[in-house]
Amino acid sequence: MSADSDPTLRVGAHESIAGGTYNAVDALVDDGGNCGQIFTHSPQVWQSPNIDDDEAEQFRAASDDHGVGPWVIHSSYLVNLCTPKADLREKSVGSMQEEVDAADRLGVPYVNVHLGAHTGAGVEQGLDNAASALDELDIPESVTVLVESDAGSGTKLGGDFEHLAAVLERSEQDLDICLDTAHAFAAGYDLSTAEGVEETVAELDEVVGLEHLECVHLNDSKHECGTNKDEHAHVGEGLIGEEGMRAFINHEELRDVPLVLETPTEDGKSFAWNIERVRELRE
């Protein structure tokens, strides 16, 4: 079966909502994708999603018309669930509540979030903080929060699969996860060979459970395994490389998981180039 006729391949990218969230749908289709991710506002500031009912309906209708999905909302970069600081925690919880509510309006099933940094509180306290912060959310039934794996620099949590498992276990919410391949590689999980991919997927299954893996951020890495440096590269052209990416994309346990690209736009290579690259690597 060729990739183009493989109905299980869901691949897309993080698209801009400039001019309205519904514009992300057209951008995704233009790039050749069939699932995707958006921010509801600038991720660098504390800001509320400004999405009215008409815009939400246009987004839903456009997604349905083109048969694309699932979509993921990526939360603000300022959110820090692990923080010991009460004011930052309050802002983080408030921001996440707005995101899950926006997801419900848009018909988006997932909101993705980084755990953040414990900033000296310690790993266990940071994980407790994250779980209890998530427990404060009133998450609509149609929405699931995904905890994303991290590159693990400084005091950021989520670099170890055990961190993800701990938050899922300690929280009262029904949470799942998003695996970022570049982050996992940076955190020390070697995805550059078929053997490494097999070992990493097996470990993820043992520690967290693959039933919790609802999305993958498929990114190659500009830095070596275990460096904790988070900088994305084009699919197959970074240090994970073609062998690792091919093995990951074709892993029998991962074939149905949506792949969302956050690859750079440089060297004349766009999201469309990377999406096509994924299709070429799919067997």
Disulfide bonds with the S-S distance in Angstrom:
none
